[in-house]
Amino acid sequence: MAAPRPIRQSIGSVTVLVRDYDEAIDWYTRVLGFLLLEDTDLGHGKRWVRVAPVGTDDGCALLLALASDEAQRRCVGAQAGGRVGFFLHTRDFARDFAALEARGVRFTEAPRHESYGSVVVFEDLYGNRWDLLGLKEDADDAG
């Protein structure tokens, strides 16, 4: 008997807990340059807010979710327990690093050039840690 064919799946959204919808939308769109994909009022102070990098097409988006109780509020800015929890890929590392630096993004280290590409760790408005990552194969494909 043949092995079953894998089901095609994808991750549509990943939740980022936020203190305030509007400040998070502003930061992700103005500072990181993400697109606001959706902002739907669900009533009772809840909204369905999704943002994603330009060029993501039908890839993964961030679901900005308002922290609604004390346990969730404690996780704002610490969703990955102090580790890098989010990875922003770029085909032009130097350009995007310079743009983020000019917009006041807080970097926790200097850029590094590793065997897989260039990387630098930065924090979002709440302190969640991100990698800006320029993989060598992406740079090769773009050139």
N, C-alpha and C positions, 0 to 999 in steps of 0.2 A: 504494500500500500504506500502510495506517495505521501510525502510530508505535506501537511496543509500549507497553502500559500499564505504568506504573512499578510495581515490586514494593513493597509496603508493608513497611518495615523499621523497626527501632528499635534504639537502643543500650541493652542491658540492664544492663551494669555497666562501670565504669571502675576500674582498679586504682590503689590507693594503697599504696605500699610502707610497711611499718611495722616498728619494732624489736621490738615485743611485741604479740601479739594482744590480750591482756586490757587493757593500758593504752590501746590504741587504741579498743577497744570502749567502755571507760569514758569516754574523752574525747568521742567522737562521740555517745554516748547521753546522758551526763550534762550535758556542756557545750553541745553544739549541739542536744540534744533529739531526735536521730535515733532511729529504731526499729531494733532488731536484727532483721533479717529472717531470717537464717540463720547458724548456727554449727555446722558439721558437721566432725567429726574424720575426717581422711583417712588417718590413720596416719603414722608416721615423723615426728611433730612438725608435720605440716601440717594446716591447717584451711581450710575454705571458709567465709569470714565476709563477710556482706553487711549493710550498713547503709544507711538512706535517710531523708530528711526525712519527717516526718509529712505525709500527704496526697499522697505521690508516686504512690500507687496502683501501676500497672504501669510506671512510668517508670524512669529510670536510677537505679541504686544504686551505692554504692561497694563494691568488693571489696577488703577489707583483706588484703593479702598480705605475709606475713613475708619480709623481706629475707633471702635464704639464702646469699649469697656476698658477697665484698668489693665487687664492682662494684655490686650492688644496695644494699648498706649505704651506699655513698657517695651514692646517689640519694635516700635517705630525707630528706625535708624539702626537697629541691631538684628535685622531679620536673619542674618547668616552667622550670628554669634561672634562677630568680629572678623570673620573671614571675608574674602571677596565672594560676593554672592551673585554678581551680575557681570556679564562680559559683553562689551560693546566692540564689535568688529569694525575695522575700517580698512579701506584699500589705500589710504594715504595717511599714514600715521603722523608724519611731521606736520602736515596741514591741519589735521584735526586736533593734535596736541596744542599747537599754537592758537587755534581758534578757541578751544576750551580755556586755555590759560588766559587769553585776552578777555574772556567773559567772566573771569573771577573764580573758576572752578578750583577747589582745594585739592591739590595733589599731595599724597602722603610720602612720596619718594620721587627721585629723579627717574626719567625714562631709562629702561634697560633694554639691551639688545641681546636676546637669547637665541638659541639654535633654531627655535620655531618662528622667531620674528621679534618685533618690538612691542614692549608693554610698559604701561605706567598705571599705578593705582591712584584712583581719585575717589572722593566722597560726594554723594548727592547732598541735597539740602538738609537731610536728616542725619547723615553720617553713615548710611549704607555704603559699603565699599564696592567699587567697580574696577574692572580692568578695561582700559582702552587698549585694544589688541590689534596689531597689524601683523597678520600671519604672512610668512614668506610666500606661501603659494598664492595668496590673494594678491600680493604685490606683483608677483610674476605674471599672474593672469591679467592684471590691469595694465601692465607695461607692454 
